[in-house]
């Protein structure tokens, strides 16, 4: 029996999609990353969330304007089936921050914190409809 065959239908992480960083000043951060040559694909200087593309990956910025900046950001993994990964996480006894949902930037996703408090996001691009 092939040892990998038993896991063939199991939800798995396919690739690192993005890293999201917190910022106190979105306009300043957008200027910085645009100066480095990253291409903005969503958001902008006045947005609460901005995304830059480079190769097959993304660097996201999220505005964190309340209190001291204690949150570093999140790692985003692409998966084949967000809902199946969510079910796997629940079956393992872990509690995600929220159920899978569709985001305005075109992904279905949910968040989960690891035991040390690092935030992980599991996502899949939404299918475009004509």
N, C-alpha and C positions, 0 to 999 in steps of 0.2 A: 504494500500500500504506500502510495506517495505521501510523505509526511506533510506536504503543503496542501494536499487535496482536502483535508478536513477543515481548512480555513478559507477555502476558495470563495465561499459566499459570505464570509464574515466582513462587516464594514471595516475599512482600513483607511488610514491617512495616505493620500496620494502624493502630495508635495507641499512645500511651504509656499503659501500664496503671498503673504504680506506681513509686515511688522507695523504696528500702529504705535505712535509715540504721542504722549501728552505734551501740550504746549500752553503756555500762559499768554502768548501773543501770536495769534494765527497769522496776521499780516507780516510780521517779522520772519516767522518760520517759512511762510510761502516764498518770500523774497530770497531767503537763504537757499532753499532747495531748488528754486528756479535758477538761481545763480550758478548752482552746481550742474545745471543742465538737465534736471529731471523734467519730464513732461507731465503737466497737470492734466488729469483726466476727470476730476470731480472737485467741486467746491471752489475755494479761492480765499483771498485775504479777509473777507467778511463772513466766511462760513464757519459753522461749528465743526465741520468734518471736511477734510481735503485729502485727495488721493493723487499720488504721482506714480507713473508707470516707468519701469526700467526692465527691459527684457520681458520675461514672463511673470515678473513679480511686481509688487507694489510697496510703496512707503506711504502710510497714511498718517495724518495728523488729526488729533482731536483736541478741541479747545476745552481746557479745564480751568475755569475762572473762579471757582469757589475754594476758599481756604488755601492752606499751604499745598503745594504740589507734591503729593505723596505717591501718586499713581504713576508708574513708569511707562506703561503701555500694554500691548498684548501681541502675542504671536498668533497668526492666522494660518490654519491648515486647510487645504482643499481636500474634500472627501467626495466619493462618488454619490453618496446618498446621505444627506444631512439628517433626515428623519431616522434612518437605520442607525446612524452613529449615536444619535440622541437616545434611542432605545437601548443601545449597547451600554452607554454611560449609565442610564438608569438601572439596568440589569446588574451592573457592577456595584451598585449601591451609592453612586455619587449623585449630587444634586446640582444640576446646571443653574445658572442665573435666571434663565427663562427658557420657555419652549421655542423650538425653531420658528423663525419668522422671516418674512421677505423684507429686505431693506431697499430704500429708494435708490441706492447705488448699484442695484442689480445682483444681489446675492441673497440666498437663503442661508441662515446662520443661527448659531446659538453660542453662548459663552459658558465656560467652565473654569473654575480656579483650581490650580493644583494644590497639593498639601502645604506648599510654602506661600500660597497667595498669588502666584503668577497667573495672569489671565490668559486662557487659551480660547480661541474662537475656531469653530469648525464650520466651514462654509462651502457653498457650491454656487457658481454663477447661475443665475436664472436664465432659462431659455427665452430668447427673444421671440416675440410674436409679431408677424407682419401687420 
